[in-house]
Amino acid sequence: MSEPRNNLQGALLGLLAMAIYAAHDAVVKSLGGGFSAIQIIFFAALLSFPITSVIMLQDKRETSLRPVYPGWLLFRSICVVVTGLSAFYAFTHLPLAQVYPILFAAPLLVTVLSIPLLGETVRLRRWIAVIVGLIGVVVVVRPGQTDLTLGHLAAIAASVCSALASVIVRKIGGQERSIVLLLYPIIGNFVAMGVMLPFVYQPMSLGELGLMGVVGAFGLLASFIIILAYREGEAVIVAPMQYSQIIWAIFYGYIFFNEGVDGPTLAGAAIVIASGMYIVFREGKGTSANQPVLRTRWRGETPTVPRSSLIQRLLTQGVSGEDGIGSSRE
């Protein structure tokens, strides 16, 4: 028998996690004025690696780290690396309140990608929600009315790649070990960022290095809180808390970066959020076989923000001796 859920506590923990994620992004933006996204990602991930290593050591089975699906795993690793690089670049070069609505399109893309990759059936109502949500992204970007910058393209790339990475986990997660799914993107990040780092490196003060450590710490802390949130509350209640990041984006942008927010950005964000929440609630009612959005525990996976469901599987494996949720594709 499943334990009773405390939805209020789950929702509050979800809100707390999203506030920390938004603070993570604000620190990235503050560092972006003096450093390349490549350098920020490399050192933030490097400084968070000791804790990540402790998590991965929960899997004590003496088996090979060779992936079952090397092609899919390579593709997923590339997607995670591109997501981090693109998202960090977007946060650095665009107002925070403009980046989030574009990133919020990722659950909509998950819905579309789940059709060919998971065999998901998407009916008319969810298709309408996806189309309306993507219209909301267009409202935010406003092509033809404002300059479409590399920052906008980076945010779009982050949204697409994070959706791909998520659906791939849902596809192969039941067969691949959690440690493999976590480890290979980390290795890919250090290789890719390490190769590019000499071309963009700028000397850092101790305080700036410390802030890069804060980025890594915030990412891990929020991921742990998200795990607690989903343990306490139902997914259909906790998942919509992700959209509270737009409130923090407006607050941090105004207080720390003197950023305003205009009507079209707010209108586009409202459209994307409404369509995303509709899809979440539709999946929560059992209209989806795989629940690709609801089980994403949404926050785009980056080298500084590991996927919380994989961390939970490793921690569960450390207690039970089994790889988390077994045959589930999460």
C-alpha positions in Angstrom: 0.0 0.0 0.0 1.4 3.4 -1.0 2.0 6.0 1.7 -0.4 8.9 2.0 0.8 12.0 0.2 1.2 15.5 1.7 0.5 17.6 -1.4 0.9 20.9 0.4 4.3 20.0 1.7 5.3 18.6 -1.8 4.2 21.8 -3.4 6.1 24.0 -0.9 9.2 21.9 -1.4 8.8 22.2 -5.2 8.5 26.0 -4.9 11.7 26.1 -2.7 13.6 24.0 -5.3 12.5 26.3 -8.1 13.6 29.4 -6.1 17.1 27.8 -5.8 17.2 26.9 -9.4 16.4 30.5 -10.3 19.1 31.7 -8.0 21.5 29.2 -9.8 20.6 30.9 -13.0 21.0 34.4 -11.6 24.5 33.6 -10.4 25.3 32.2 -13.9 24.1 35.5 -15.4 26.2 37.5 -13.0 29.3 35.5 -13.9 28.5 35.7 -17.6 29.5 39.4 -17.7 33.2 38.4 -17.3 33.4 34.7 -18.3 32.4 32.5 -21.1 29.6 29.9 -20.6 32.3 27.3 -21.3 34.4 28.4 -18.4 31.5 28.7 -16.0 30.2 25.3 -16.8 33.6 23.6 -16.6 34.5 25.0 -13.2 31.0 24.8 -11.7 30.7 21.2 -12.7 34.2 20.4 -11.6 33.6 21.9 -8.1 30.3 19.9 -7.7 31.9 16.7 -8.9 33.0 15.4 -5.5 29.4 15.4 -4.3 28.2 13.8 -7.5 30.9 11.1 -7.2 29.6 10.2 -3.7 26.1 9.9 -5.2 27.3 7.6 -8.0 29.3 5.5 -5.5 25.9 4.3 -4.1 25.9 1.9 -7.0 28.3 -0.7 -5.6 27.6 -3.6 -8.0 30.7 -5.0 -9.6 29.4 -4.9 -13.2 30.6 -3.2 -16.3 29.9 0.5 -17.0 29.5 -0.4 -20.7 26.1 1.0 -21.9 23.4 -1.2 -23.2 22.5 1.3 -25.9 25.8 3.2 -26.7 24.3 5.1 -29.6 21.3 6.5 -27.6 23.6 7.2 -24.7 26.1 9.2 -26.9 23.2 11.1 -28.3 21.8 11.9 -24.8 25.2 13.0 -23.6 25.6 15.4 -26.5 22.1 16.8 -25.8 22.9 17.4 -22.1 26.2 19.1 -23.0 24.5 21.3 -25.6 21.6 22.1 -23.2 24.0 23.4 -20.6 26.1 25.4 -22.9 23.1 26.9 -24.7 21.1 27.6 -21.5 24.1 29.3 -19.8 24.7 31.4 -22.9 21.1 32.4 -23.0 21.0 33.4 -19.3 24.1 35.5 -19.9 22.9 37.4 -22.9 19.1 37.7 -22.4 16.9 39.0 -19.6 16.0 36.1 -17.2 12.3 36.7 -17.7 12.7 36.2 -21.5 14.7 33.0 -21.2 12.3 31.0 -19.0 9.2 31.1 -21.3 11.4 29.7 -24.1 12.8 26.9 -21.9 9.2 26.2 -20.7 8.5 25.0 -24.2 10.6 21.9 -23.5 7.6 19.9 -22.0 5.6 20.7 -25.1 8.5 19.3 -27.2 8.6 16.2 -25.0 5.0 15.6 -25.8 5.8 15.7 -29.6 9.0 13.7 -29.3 7.3 11.0 -27.3 5.3 10.0 -30.4 8.1 8.6 -32.5 10.5 7.7 -29.6 8.0 6.2 -27.0 5.1 5.3 -29.2 2.9 7.7 -27.2 -0.5 8.5 -28.6 -1.2 12.3 -28.5 -4.8 13.2 -29.1 -6.3 16.4 -30.4 -6.6 18.2 -27.1 -2.9 17.8 -26.3 -1.9 18.7 -29.9 -3.9 21.9 -29.5 -2.1 22.6 -26.2 1.3 22.1 -27.8 0.5 24.4 -30.8 -0.9 27.1 -28.5 2.2 26.8 -26.2 4.5 27.2 -29.2 2.6 30.2 -30.3 3.3 31.6 -26.8 7.1 31.1 -27.5 6.7 33.1 -30.7 5.0 35.9 -28.8 8.0 36.0 -26.4 10.6 36.0 -29.2 8.6 38.3 -31.5 10.4 37.6 -34.8 10.2 40.6 -37.1 9.5 43.0 -34.3 12.7 42.6 -32.3 16.1 41.3 -33.3 16.5 37.6 -33.1 19.8 37.3 -31.3 22.1 34.4 -30.7 20.8 34.4 -27.2 17.3 33.5 -28.4 18.6 30.8 -30.6 20.6 29.4 -27.7 17.5 29.3 -25.5 15.6 27.5 -28.3 18.5 25.0 -28.7 18.5 24.4 -24.9 14.8 23.7 -24.9 15.0 21.3 -27.8 18.0 19.4 -26.5 16.7 19.1 -23.0 13.5 17.6 -24.3 15.4 15.1 -26.4 17.6 14.1 -23.4 14.5 13.6 -21.3 12.7 11.4 -23.8 15.8 9.3 -24.3 16.0 8.6 -20.6 12.3 7.6 -20.7 13.1 5.3 -23.7 16.2 3.5 -22.4 16.1 4.1 -18.6 14.6 0.8 -17.8 17.6 -1.1 -19.3 20.4 1.3 -18.6 21.9 1.6 -15.1 21.4 5.0 -13.4 25.1 5.4 -12.9 25.7 5.0 -16.6 23.0 7.5 -17.5 24.6 10.1 -15.1 28.2 9.4 -15.7 28.5 9.6 -19.5 27.1 13.1 -19.8 29.5 14.3 -17.1 32.4 12.8 -18.9 31.2 14.3 -22.2 31.0 17.7 -20.5 34.5 17.6 -19.1 35.9 16.5 -22.4 34.0 19.1 -24.5 34.4 22.0 -22.1 38.0 21.1 -21.4 39.0 21.1 -25.1 37.4 24.5 -25.6 38.5 26.1 -22.3 42.0 27.2 -23.4 40.5 29.4 -26.1 38.2 31.3 -23.8 39.8 31.1 -20.3 40.0 34.3 -18.3 41.8 34.6 -14.9 39.5 34.3 -11.9 39.7 35.7 -8.4 39.0 33.5 -5.4 35.6 35.0 -5.0 34.6 34.4 -8.7 35.8 30.8 -8.3 33.6 30.5 -5.2 30.6 31.8 -7.2 31.2 29.0 -9.7 31.1 26.6 -6.8 27.9 28.2 -5.7 26.4 27.4 -9.1 27.2 23.7 -8.7 26.0 23.6 -5.1 22.7 25.3 -5.9 22.1 22.8 -8.8 22.7 19.8 -6.6 20.7 21.2 -3.6 17.7 22.0 -5.7 17.8 18.5 -7.2 17.7 16.9 -3.8 14.8 19.1 -2.7 12.9 18.1 -5.9 13.4 14.5 -4.9 11.9 15.2 -1.5 9.0 17.2 -3.1 8.0 14.2 -5.3 8.3 11.9 -2.3 5.8 14.1 -0.4 3.4 15.2 -3.0 1.7 13.8 -6.1 3.5 14.5 -9.4 0.5 16.3 -10.8 0.7 18.8 -7.9 4.5 19.2 -7.8 5.2 19.4 -11.5 3.4 22.8 -12.1 5.6 24.4 -9.4 8.4 24.6 -12.1 6.6 27.6 -13.6 7.2 29.7 -10.4 10.7 30.2 -11.8 9.3 33.0 -14.0 8.3 35.0 -10.8 11.8 34.6 -9.5 13.2 35.6 -12.9 11.3 38.8 -12.8 12.4 39.5 -9.2 16.1 38.7 -9.7 16.2 40.5 -13.0 14.8 43.7 -11.5 16.8 43.6 -8.3 20.2 42.5 -9.5 20.3 43.3 -13.2 17.9 46.3 -13.6 15.9 44.3 -16.1 12.3 45.1 -16.8 9.6 42.9 -18.3 7.3 43.9 -21.1 3.7 42.9 -21.9 4.5 40.5 -24.8 6.9 38.6 -22.6 4.4 38.2 -19.8 1.6 37.3 -22.3 3.8 34.7 -24.1 4.9 33.3 -20.7 1.3 33.0 -19.6 0.3 31.1 -22.8 3.2 28.7 -22.5 2.6 28.0 -18.8 -1.2 27.5 -19.4 -0.6 25.0 -22.2 2.1 23.2 -20.2 -0.1 22.9 -17.1 -2.9 21.6 -19.2 -0.7 18.8 -20.6 0.4 17.9 -17.0 -3.1 17.7 -15.8 -4.2 15.7 -18.8 -1.5 13.1 -18.2 -2.4 13.1 -14.5 -5.9 12.0 -15.4 -4.5 8.9 -17.1 -4.9 10.0 -20.7 -1.2 9.1 -21.4 0.3 5.7 -21.4 3.9 6.9 -20.7 3.3 10.2 -19.0 6.4 11.6 -20.7 5.9 15.2 -19.3 4.6 14.3 -15.8 7.5 12.0 -15.0 10.2 14.4 -16.3 10.3 16.2 -12.9 11.0 19.2 -15.1 14.2 21.1 -15.0 16.4 20.9 -18.1 19.4 18.6 -17.2 22.8 20.3 -17.4 26.3 19.4 -16.2 25.5 21.4 -13.0 21.9 20.2 -12.6 21.8 16.3 -12.8 18.5 14.7 -13.4 16.8 14.3 -10.1 15.0 11.0 -10.9 18.4 9.4 -11.7 19.8 10.6 -8.4 16.8 9.1 -6.6 17.3 5.8 -8.4 20.9 5.7 -7.2 20.0 6.6 -3.7 17.2 4.0 -3.6 19.6 1.4 -5.1 22.0 2.1 -2.3 19.4 1.2 0.3 17.6 -1.7 -1.5 20.3 -3.1 -3.6 18.1 -2.7 -6.7 18.4 0.0 -9.4 15.7 2.2 -8.1 12.4 1.8 -10.0 13.4 -1.3 -11.9 11.7 -1.6 -15.2 10.3 1.9 -15.2 11.5 4.1 -18.0 12.0 7.2 -15.8 
